[in-house]
Structure formats: structure tokens, C-alpha cells
Amino acid sequence: MNKRIVFWLVFAVFSGLPFLNQAMGLDSALLEKTVISAKAHVVPANEVKIIYEPLTEHLYISFVTPPDYKGSSADSYRRWRSNQWSVLQEFMLSRIPVKFVSVETNDLENQRLIRYTHTNRHVDKYGDIHENRLWLKTAVATQKRPNSDTWEKLD
């Protein structure tokens, strides 16, 4: 019985090592350079934040859209899609693993924050095309109202 316990403990330690090495072995200088380069692609460039969570491989992109931003009035989804796609491309070029990408900004009336989350595959596949249907269909869309701390499903 003791041999089984020791075997399973050793197995658990060694099976977890690749995961820990990947999360802890991320080159911080490479990550910093990648974030700086990725920020240059975000439009509009107001208060851009890019956060990467190495344990979950989740990439968060946020920016502020000013009310007079002309590019957003015709197709705001294009702005979110293109920001999400271009930032992911920088991380892919740096070979930093990403599983999920979230893009977050305010609506033009400043009534709420809106967040779209996709898998890396869907961002890469649908983020650079000039059509919203597949990008929206594969998204998890949430919103956060002013003075609220909770994200709720987008109406």
C-alpha cells in the first residue's frame, strides 16, 4: 500500500512539472517586449492595457473608446476584432502560449464596459475577416454596468 502511495505521489509531481516549467519559465523580458509591441497595434490607443496570465494562458486587452471616435460608429465590432487579432499575432510571433483572448472597452455612450472572450483559434480564424457573424457567434460576450463589480451576459 505504501508503494502505491509513493508511486502516485511521484507520478503527480512529474506530471505537473511540464505545466509548472512552462508557467514559471516564461521569459519576462520577452513578455515585456511583446506587450509593448502589441500595444502599438491597439486602436484607439487610449489607456491601453494588455495583461497576460501565464497560468491560464489568458490574454486581456482593454482600452478606452472616446465618444467622438469616428472609426467605431460604423462598425464597433471591427475595432474589437482587429485589436484582438493583432495583439494575438504579436504573442504568436513571440511563441508565448495563449488559450483565450478577451477584449474589453466602453460603449460609445459610456453606459457600460463590454468584453468579448474567444479561444485563440477563433480569434486567429475570424478576427481578421471583414464580417462579424462568425466572430460574434464564437464569443462569450459580457457587460459590466457602472458601479458594478460583476460581469453579466450581454443583452
ZADO-1210 file (C-alpha; in nm, 4 decimals, padded with zeros to 6 digits):
<atoms>
<atom x="00.0000" y="00.0000" z="00.0000" code="MET" pos="1"/>
<atom x="00.2833" y="00.2408" z="00.0820" code="ASN" pos="2"/>
<atom x="00.4442" y="00.1667" z="-00.2549" code="LYS" pos="3"/>
<atom x="00.1235" y="00.2698" z="-00.4305" code="ARG" pos="4"/>
<atom x="00.1077" y="00.5968" z="-00.2411" code="ILE" pos="5"/>
<atom x="00.4717" y="00.6726" z="-00.3190" code="VAL" pos="6"/>
<atom x="00.4190" y="00.5805" z="-00.6850" code="PHE" pos="7"/>
<atom x="00.1183" y="00.8133" z="-00.7177" code="TRP" pos="8"/>
<atom x="00.2993" y="01.0967" z="-00.5392" code="LEU" pos="9"/>
<atom x="00.5987" y="01.0630" z="-00.7702" code="VAL" pos="10"/>
<atom x="00.3679" y="01.0405" z="-01.0719" code="PHE" pos="11"/>
<atom x="00.1784" y="01.3539" z="-00.9628" code="ALA" pos="12"/>
<atom x="00.5000" y="01.5520" z="-00.9163" code="VAL" pos="13"/>
<atom x="00.6443" y="01.4536" z="-01.2536" code="PHE" pos="14"/>
<atom x="00.3201" y="01.5010" z="-01.4454" code="SER" pos="15"/>
<atom x="00.2896" y="01.8536" z="-01.3063" code="GLY" pos="16"/>
<atom x="00.6448" y="01.9574" z="-01.3914" code="LEU" pos="17"/>
<atom x="00.5891" y="02.0480" z="-01.7588" code="PRO" pos="18"/>
<atom x="00.2982" y="02.2699" z="-01.6609" code="PHE" pos="19"/>
<atom x="00.4984" y="02.4427" z="-01.3882" code="LEU" pos="20"/>
<atom x="00.8063" y="02.4810" z="-01.6044" code="ASN" pos="21"/>
<atom x="00.6058" y="02.6407" z="-01.8822" code="GLN" pos="22"/>
<atom x="00.4293" y="02.8843" z="-01.6475" code="ALA" pos="23"/>
<atom x="00.7391" y="02.9695" z="-01.4462" code="MET" pos="24"/>
<atom x="00.9804" y="02.9556" z="-01.7389" code="GLY" pos="25"/>
<atom x="00.8232" y="03.2428" z="-01.9307" code="LEU" pos="26"/>
<atom x="01.0907" y="03.4943" z="-02.0210" code="ASP" pos="27"/>
<atom x="00.9808" y="03.8191" z="-01.8567" code="SER" pos="28"/>
<atom x="01.1892" y="04.0342" z="-02.0946" code="ALA" pos="29"/>
<atom x="01.0260" y="03.8674" z="-02.3953" code="LEU" pos="30"/>
<atom x="00.6811" y="03.9149" z="-02.2423" code="LEU" pos="31"/>
<atom x="00.7518" y="04.2828" z="-02.1750" code="GLU" pos="32"/>
<atom x="00.8731" y="04.3431" z="-02.5310" code="LYS" pos="33"/>
<atom x="00.5752" y="04.1589" z="-02.6731" code="THR" pos="34"/>
<atom x="00.3288" y="04.3632" z="-02.4659" code="VAL" pos="35"/>
<atom x="00.4949" y="04.6902" z="-02.5738" code="ILE" pos="36"/>
<atom x="00.4829" y="04.5854" z="-02.9390" code="SER" pos="37"/>
<atom x="00.1229" y="04.4654" z="-02.9107" code="ALA" pos="38"/>
<atom x="00.0099" y="04.7944" z="-02.7520" code="LYS" pos="39"/>
<atom x="00.1266" y="04.9770" z="-03.0641" code="ALA" pos="40"/>
<atom x="-00.1387" y="04.7918" z="-03.2668" code="HIS" pos="41"/>
<atom x="-00.4386" y="04.8802" z="-03.0483" code="VAL" pos="42"/>
<atom x="-00.6688" y="05.1488" z="-03.1881" code="VAL" pos="43"/>
<atom x="-00.7809" y="05.3768" z="-03.0321" code="PRO" pos="44"/>
<atom x="-00.4684" y="05.3974" z="-02.8216" code="ALA" pos="45"/>
<atom x="-00.6331" y="05.5494" z="-02.5136" code="ASN" pos="46"/>
<atom x="-00.5369" y="05.3883" z="-02.1823" code="GLU" pos="47"/>
<atom x="-00.4363" y="05.0589" z="-02.3444" code="VAL" pos="48"/>
<atom x="-00.3682" y="04.7730" z="-02.1043" code="LYS" pos="49"/>
<atom x="-00.2510" y="04.4288" z="-02.2022" code="ILE" pos="50"/>
<atom x="-00.2330" y="04.1678" z="-01.9293" code="ILE" pos="51"/>
<atom x="-00.1147" y="03.8117" z="-01.9757" code="TYR" pos="52"/>
<atom x="-00.1932" y="03.5427" z="-01.7167" code="GLU" pos="53"/>
<atom x="00.0726" y="03.2708" z="-01.7611" code="PRO" pos="54"/>
<atom x="-00.1043" y="03.0034" z="-01.5547" code="LEU" pos="55"/>
<atom x="-00.4274" y="03.0212" z="-01.7524" code="THR" pos="56"/>
<atom x="-00.2653" y="03.1484" z="-02.0751" code="GLU" pos="57"/>
<atom x="-00.5367" y="03.4139" z="-02.0917" code="HIS" pos="58"/>
<atom x="-00.4644" y="03.7422" z="-02.2672" code="LEU" pos="59"/>
<atom x="-00.6641" y="04.0505" z="-02.1637" code="TYR" pos="60"/>
<atom x="-00.6772" y="04.3633" z="-02.3799" code="ILE" pos="61"/>
<atom x="-00.8522" y="04.6776" z="-02.2629" code="SER" pos="62"/>
<atom x="-00.8719" y="05.0313" z="-02.3961" code="PHE" pos="63"/>
<atom x="-01.0951" y="05.3364" z="-02.3676" code="VAL" pos="64"/>
<atom x="-01.3039" y="05.4406" z="-02.6652" code="THR" pos="65"/>
<atom x="-01.3664" y="05.8165" z="-02.6697" code="PRO" pos="66"/>
<atom x="-01.7241" y="05.9239" z="-02.7520" code="PRO" pos="67"/>
<atom x="-01.6079" y="06.1108" z="-03.0637" code="ASP" pos="68"/>
<atom x="-01.4199" y="05.8140" z="-03.2086" code="TYR" pos="69"/>
<atom x="-01.5321" y="05.8068" z="-03.5732" code="LYS" pos="70"/>
<atom x="-01.3999" y="05.4611" z="-03.6576" code="GLY" pos="71"/>
<atom x="-01.6286" y="05.2960" z="-03.4054" code="SER" pos="72"/>
<atom x="-01.9605" y="05.4388" z="-03.5131" code="SER" pos="73"/>
<atom x="-01.9839" y="05.2402" z="-03.8374" code="ALA" pos="74"/>
<atom x="-01.8683" y="04.9023" z="-03.7067" code="ASP" pos="75"/>
<atom x="-01.7543" y="04.8816" z="-03.3453" code="SER" pos="76"/>
<atom x="-01.7048" y="04.5062" z="-03.3771" code="TYR" pos="77"/>
<atom x="-01.4320" y="04.5654" z="-03.6358" code="ARG" pos="78"/>
<atom x="-01.2361" y="04.7631" z="-03.3772" code="ARG" pos="79"/>
<atom x="-01.2648" y="04.4839" z="-03.1194" code="TRP" pos="80"/>
<atom x="-01.1917" y="04.2088" z="-03.3726" code="ARG" pos="81"/>
<atom x="-00.8878" y="04.3787" z="-03.5177" code="SER" pos="82"/>
<atom x="-00.7421" y="04.4685" z="-03.1766" code="ASN" pos="83"/>
<atom x="-00.7926" y="04.1153" z="-03.0520" code="GLN" pos="84"/>
<atom x="-00.6417" y="03.9629" z="-03.3653" code="TRP" pos="85"/>
<atom x="-00.3373" y="04.1930" z="-03.3917" code="SER" pos="86"/>
<atom x="-00.2409" y="04.1511" z="-03.0252" code="VAL" pos="87"/>
<atom x="-00.2713" y="03.7731" z="-03.0538" code="LEU" pos="88"/>
<atom x="-00.0442" y="03.7800" z="-03.3605" code="GLN" pos="89"/>
<atom x="00.2305" y="03.9505" z="-03.1577" code="GLU" pos="90"/>
<atom x="00.2069" y="03.6822" z="-02.8896" code="PHE" pos="91"/>
<atom x="00.2109" y="03.4090" z="-03.1522" code="MET" pos="92"/>
<atom x="00.5233" y="03.5618" z="-03.3119" code="LEU" pos="93"/>
<atom x="00.6913" y="03.5581" z="-02.9716" code="SER" pos="94"/>
<atom x="00.5740" y="03.1990" z="-02.9199" code="ARG" pos="95"/>
<atom x="00.4024" y="03.2877" z="-02.5949" code="ILE" pos="96"/>
<atom x="00.1191" y="03.0360" z="-02.5484" code="PRO" pos="97"/>
<atom x="-00.2317" y="03.1840" z="-02.5445" code="VAL" pos="98"/>
<atom x="-00.5527" y="02.9863" z="-02.4962" code="LYS" pos="99"/>
<atom x="-00.8059" y="03.2680" z="-02.4539" code="PHE" pos="100"/>
<atom x="-00.8177" y="03.6327" z="-02.5606" code="VAL" pos="101"/>
<atom x="-01.0516" y="03.8902" z="-02.4060" code="SER" pos="102"/>
<atom x="-01.1007" y="04.2394" z="-02.5425" code="VAL" pos="103"/>
<atom x="-01.2751" y="04.4998" z="-02.3290" code="GLU" pos="104"/>
<atom x="-01.3810" y="04.8602" z="-02.3794" code="THR" pos="105"/>
<atom x="-01.6615" y="05.1020" z="-02.3039" code="ASN" pos="106"/>
<atom x="-01.9570" y="05.1597" z="-02.5312" code="ASP" pos="107"/>
<atom x="-01.9803" y="05.4984" z="-02.7018" code="LEU" pos="108"/>
<atom x="-02.2370" y="05.6291" z="-02.4518" code="GLU" pos="109"/>
<atom x="-02.0107" y="05.5249" z="-02.1611" code="ASN" pos="110"/>
<atom x="-02.3026" y="05.3283" z="-02.0148" code="GLN" pos="111"/>
<atom x="-02.1125" y="05.0025" z="-01.9639" code="ARG" pos="112"/>
<atom x="-01.7979" y="04.8050" z="-02.0270" code="LEU" pos="113"/>
<atom x="-01.8235" y="04.5322" z="-02.2886" code="ILE" pos="114"/>
<atom x="-01.5991" y="04.2256" z="-02.3035" code="ARG" pos="115"/>
<atom x="-01.5692" y="03.9644" z="-02.5761" code="TYR" pos="116"/>
<atom x="-01.3747" y="03.6462" z="-02.4987" code="THR" pos="117"/>
<atom x="-01.2667" y="03.3935" z="-02.7602" code="HIS" pos="118"/>
<atom x="-01.0362" y="03.0973" z="-02.7852" code="THR" pos="119"/>
<atom x="-00.7077" y="03.1715" z="-02.9593" code="ASN" pos="120"/>
<atom x="-00.8227" y="02.9597" z="-03.2538" code="ARG" pos="121"/>
<atom x="-01.1388" y="03.1645" z="-03.3097" code="HIS" pos="122"/>
<atom x="-00.9530" y="03.4953" z="-03.2786" code="VAL" pos="123"/>
<atom x="-00.6960" y="03.3829" z="-03.5314" code="ASP" pos="124"/>
<atom x="-00.9568" y="03.2416" z="-03.7686" code="LYS" pos="125"/>
<atom x="-01.2352" y="03.5028" z="-03.7515" code="TYR" pos="126"/>
<atom x="-01.0720" y="03.8189" z="-03.6155" code="GLY" pos="127"/>
<atom x="-00.9120" y="03.9286" z="-03.9411" code="ASP" pos="128"/>
<atom x="-01.2062" y="03.8768" z="-04.1753" code="ILE" pos="129"/>
<atom x="-01.4387" y="04.1622" z="-04.2667" code="HIS" pos="130"/>
<atom x="-01.7545" y="04.0028" z="-04.1321" code="GLU" pos="131"/>
<atom x="-01.8965" y="03.9874" z="-03.7800" code="ASN" pos="132"/>
<atom x="-02.1187" y="03.6787" z="-03.7865" code="ARG" pos="133"/>
<atom x="-01.8672" y="03.4045" z="-03.7016" code="LEU" pos="134"/>
<atom x="-01.6696" y="03.6251" z="-03.4634" code="TRP" pos="135"/>
<atom x="-01.9839" y="03.7090" z="-03.2648" code="LEU" pos="136"/>
<atom x="-02.1152" y="03.3527" z="-03.2788" code="LYS" pos="137"/>
<atom x="-01.7981" y="03.2115" z="-03.1171" code="THR" pos="138"/>
<atom x="-01.7690" y="03.4812" z="-02.8487" code="ALA" pos="139"/>
<atom x="-01.8590" y="03.4839" z="-02.4840" code="VAL" pos="140"/>
<atom x="-01.9990" y="03.8369" z="-02.4543" code="ALA" pos="141"/>
<atom x="-02.0355" y="04.0035" z="-02.1161" code="THR" pos="142"/>
<atom x="-02.1020" y="04.3507" z="-01.9841" code="GLN" pos="143"/>
<atom x="-02.0397" y="04.5397" z="-01.6634" code="LYS" pos="144"/>
<atom x="-02.2628" y="04.8285" z="-01.5657" code="ARG" pos="145"/>
<atom x="-02.1295" y="05.1405" z="-01.3873" code="PRO" pos="146"/>
<atom x="-02.0744" y="05.0925" z="-01.0125" code="ASN" pos="147"/>
<atom x="-02.0919" y="04.7152" z="-01.0512" code="SER" pos="148"/>
<atom x="-01.8227" y="04.4557" z="-00.9905" code="ASP" pos="149"/>
<atom x="-01.9931" y="04.1696" z="-01.1719" code="THR" pos="150"/>
<atom x="-01.9840" y="04.0740" z="-01.5363" code="TRP" pos="151"/>
<atom x="-02.3186" y="03.9615" z="-01.6762" code="GLU" pos="152"/>
<atom x="-02.4218" y="03.8164" z="-02.0087" code="LYS" pos="153"/>
<atom x="-02.4550" y="04.0820" z="-02.2772" code="LEU" pos="154"/>
<atom x="-02.8131" y="04.1643" z="-02.3796" code="ASP" pos="155"/>
</atoms>
